[in-house]
Amino acid sequence: MDDTTPPNASNMASPSYRLAAMDQDFLLGDSMRGVRFLLEYAKAEESLRTWGVRSTIVVFGSARIREDGPGRHPFWYREARSFGAIASQRGGALTHNNGIRDNVIATGGGPGIMEAANRGASEVGAPSIGFNITLPHEQAPNAYSTPELTFRFHYFAMRKMHLAMRANALVVFPGGFGTLDELFELLTLRQTGKAPPLPIVLFDRGYWESVIKFDALLEHGMINPDDRHLFHYAENAEEVWSSLIENGLVVQTLEREAGQDF
């Protein structure tokens, strides 16, 4: 051994000697999956609390819809963008009520309908949330969610939990497998009482009735008649907002500040 080599050099170079919090090989191993779940929960939770986000309006819809796309794509994009603005202006996202914000727009953070809803919120100066996900074909966050409220998840389950846990309402624009997955997740939570009552609005009845035969589920005894009232339809952004209010969306009023009249 070289006289200049410390006798414990091999010990200090061993992976086992790394600080656990600095050892990526350890943190990314199978035994730490539960810890990674906790980290994905805690990181987003800390930022949301810092921004005073008490409740959200979740907007789902296809990432494939484009502002200049074919068919009804431009209409769907435009109305999602308009709804993002309406909900942000009227719901409490702009109102910093003793450090609390309500009904903040939350999306999956990607392109398409998600981009449109985040964009509408951004255009009226409101914060909005993007819960992005790591996918094999990388999905970058759209440019309109608030940077400090733009998150990236590895686990779909933890992303879904964050989307659901603060939701005051759900608005679902046309979409494919991912949108259907998220819609039925929330419908199931509502049907089974695992989520509190919240209004659910499906945008563009014609689209949804062509894709899902809800009445057939009822006819075959797969759902109860009351389950058909778990969601409603709307045809434009203003109708979406009206339906949410009519079906129980809570909009907090600004608490009176000392010495200020309203």
C-alpha positions in Angstrom: 0.0 0.0 0.0 1.2 3.5 -0.9 2.3 5.3 2.3 0.2 8.3 1.3 -3.0 6.3 1.0 -5.1 6.4 4.2 -5.6 3.0 5.7 -9.4 3.5 5.6 -9.7 4.7 2.0 -11.6 1.6 0.9 -14.0 2.0 3.7 -14.7 5.6 2.9 -15.1 4.8 -0.9 -17.6 2.0 -0.2 -21.3 2.8 -1.2 -22.4 1.6 2.2 -20.5 4.6 3.7 -22.5 7.2 1.7 -24.9 9.3 3.6 -28.3 7.7 3.0 -29.9 10.9 1.8 -27.1 11.4 -0.7 -27.0 7.8 -2.0 -29.1 7.7 -5.2 -28.5 3.9 -5.7 -30.1 3.3 -2.4 -32.9 5.8 -2.7 -33.9 4.5 -6.1 -33.8 0.9 -5.0 -36.9 -1.4 -4.4 -36.7 -1.1 -0.6 -37.2 2.7 -0.8 -40.3 2.7 -2.9 -42.4 3.7 0.1 -40.0 6.6 0.9 -40.2 7.8 -2.7 -44.0 7.8 -2.4 -43.7 9.9 0.7 -41.3 12.3 -1.0 -43.7 12.8 -4.0 -46.5 13.5 -1.6 -44.5 15.9 0.7 -42.8 18.0 -1.9 -46.0 19.0 -3.7 -47.8 19.4 -0.4 -45.3 21.8 0.9 -45.5 24.1 -2.1 -49.3 24.0 -2.2 -49.4 25.0 1.5 -46.8 27.8 1.0 -49.1 29.2 -1.8 -52.2 28.9 0.5 -54.0 26.6 -1.9 -56.9 25.2 0.1 -59.0 23.9 -2.8 -58.9 23.3 -6.5 -61.1 22.9 -9.6 -59.6 20.0 -11.5 -59.7 20.1 -15.3 -59.1 17.0 -17.3 -59.0 16.5 -21.1 -56.9 15.2 -23.9 -53.3 16.3 -24.4 -53.9 15.8 -28.2 -56.3 18.7 -28.6 -54.7 21.7 -30.3 -55.8 25.3 -30.6 -55.5 25.0 -34.4 -56.4 21.3 -34.6 -59.0 19.5 -36.7 -62.8 19.4 -36.2 -64.0 20.6 -32.8 -60.5 20.8 -31.3 -60.3 24.6 -31.6 -63.7 24.9 -29.9 -62.8 22.6 -27.0 -59.5 24.4 -26.5 -61.1 27.8 -26.6 -63.8 26.9 -24.1 -61.3 25.2 -21.7 -59.2 28.4 -21.9 -62.2 30.5 -21.2 -63.3 28.3 -18.3 -59.8 28.6 -16.8 -60.2 32.4 -16.7 -63.8 32.4 -15.5 -63.1 30.0 -12.6 -60.0 31.9 -11.6 -61.7 35.2 -11.5 -64.9 34.1 -9.7 -63.7 31.2 -7.6 -61.2 32.7 -5.2 -57.8 31.9 -6.8 -57.1 35.6 -7.2 -58.4 36.5 -3.7 -55.6 36.2 -1.2 -58.0 35.7 1.7 -55.9 35.7 4.8 -53.3 33.6 2.9 -55.8 31.2 1.5 -56.7 30.6 -2.1 -59.7 28.5 -3.2 -60.8 26.8 -6.5 -57.4 27.2 -8.1 -57.3 25.6 -11.5 -55.4 22.2 -11.4 -54.5 20.1 -14.4 -52.2 17.3 -15.4 -49.8 20.0 -16.5 -49.4 18.9 -20.1 -50.5 20.2 -23.5 -53.9 20.3 -25.1 -56.9 20.9 -22.7 -54.5 21.1 -19.7 -52.6 23.9 -21.4 -55.8 25.7 -22.3 -57.1 25.7 -18.7 -53.8 26.8 -17.2 -53.5 29.4 -19.9 -56.9 30.9 -19.1 -55.9 31.2 -15.4 -52.6 32.8 -16.3 -54.2 35.4 -18.6 -56.2 36.8 -15.7 -53.2 36.8 -13.4 -54.2 33.8 -11.3 -52.0 31.0 -10.1 -52.7 27.5 -11.5 -51.3 24.1 -10.8 -49.7 21.5 -13.2 -49.3 18.0 -11.9 -47.1 16.6 -14.7 -46.0 13.0 -15.0 -42.9 11.3 -16.3 -43.8 9.2 -19.4 -41.9 7.0 -21.8 -42.5 9.6 -24.5 -41.5 12.6 -22.4 -44.4 15.0 -21.6 -43.0 18.4 -20.9 -45.1 20.9 -18.8 -47.0 23.5 -20.6 -45.8 27.1 -20.2 -48.9 28.4 -18.4 -49.0 26.7 -15.0 -47.4 28.7 -12.3 -43.7 27.7 -12.2 -43.7 27.2 -8.4 -46.8 25.1 -8.7 -45.6 22.9 -11.5 -44.7 19.4 -10.3 -43.4 16.2 -11.9 -44.4 12.8 -10.6 -43.1 9.3 -11.3 -46.1 7.5 -9.7 -49.5 7.9 -11.2 -51.1 6.9 -7.9 -49.5 9.9 -6.0 -50.3 12.3 -8.9 -54.0 11.1 -8.8 -54.0 11.6 -5.0 -52.9 15.2 -5.3 -55.4 15.9 -8.1 -58.2 14.5 -5.9 -57.5 15.5 -2.4 -58.1 19.3 -2.7 -60.7 19.1 -5.5 -63.9 21.2 -5.0 -65.1 20.3 -8.5 -64.2 18.4 -11.6 -64.5 19.5 -15.2 -63.9 16.9 -17.9 -63.4 17.9 -21.5 -63.2 15.3 -24.3 -60.3 12.9 -24.0 -59.0 9.4 -24.4 -57.7 6.6 -22.2 -56.0 8.9 -19.6 -59.0 11.2 -19.4 -61.4 8.2 -19.0 -59.1 6.8 -16.3 -59.2 10.0 -14.3 -62.9 10.5 -14.8 -63.9 7.1 -13.6 -61.5 7.3 -10.7 -63.3 10.3 -9.4 -66.8 8.9 -10.2 -65.9 5.8 -8.3 -64.7 7.8 -5.3 -68.0 9.7 -5.3 -70.1 6.6 -5.8 -68.5 4.8 -2.9 -68.5 7.8 -0.6 -64.7 7.9 -0.5 -64.7 11.5 -1.7 -66.9 14.3 -0.4 -69.7 15.6 -2.6 -68.4 17.6 -5.5 -69.9 18.7 -8.8 -68.7 16.9 -11.9 -69.3 18.4 -15.3 -68.7 16.7 -18.6 -68.1 19.2 -21.5 -69.8 18.5 -24.8 -72.7 16.0 -24.2 -72.6 14.8 -27.8 -69.0 13.7 -27.4 -69.5 11.9 -24.1 -72.8 10.2 -25.2 -71.0 8.9 -28.3 -68.1 7.5 -26.3 -69.8 6.1 -23.2 -73.3 4.6 -23.0 -74.1 5.6 -19.4 -77.8 4.6 -19.9 -76.7 1.1 -20.9 -74.9 0.7 -17.6 -78.2 1.6 -15.9 -80.3 -0.7 -18.1 -78.0 -3.6 -17.3 -78.1 -2.9 -13.6 -74.5 -2.0 -13.4 -75.1 1.3 -11.7 -78.0 2.7 -9.6 -80.4 5.4 -10.9 -78.9 7.9 -8.4 -75.4 7.3 -10.0 -76.6 9.1 -13.1 -76.8 12.2 -11.1 -73.2 12.2 -10.1 -72.3 14.3 -13.2 -73.9 16.9 -15.4 -73.3 18.2 -18.9 -72.4 21.6 -20.3 -71.9 23.1 -23.7 -69.8 26.2 -23.1 -67.6 27.7 -20.4 -70.3 29.8 -18.9 -72.6 26.8 -18.6 -69.8 24.8 -16.9 -69.5 27.5 -14.3 -73.2 27.8 -13.8 -73.5 24.0 -13.4 -70.8 23.9 -10.8 -72.5 26.6 -8.8 -75.9 25.1 -9.1 -74.6 21.7 -8.0 -72.8 22.8 -4.9 -69.5 24.5 -5.7 -68.5 26.6 -2.7 -67.1 30.0 -3.4 -65.7 31.7 -0.3 -66.3 35.4 0.2 -63.4 37.7 1.0 -63.2 38.2 4.8 -63.7 41.8 5.7 -60.4 43.5 6.5 -60.1 46.0 9.4 -61.0 49.5 8.4 -62.1 48.5 4.8 -65.6 48.7 3.5 -67.0 46.5 0.7 
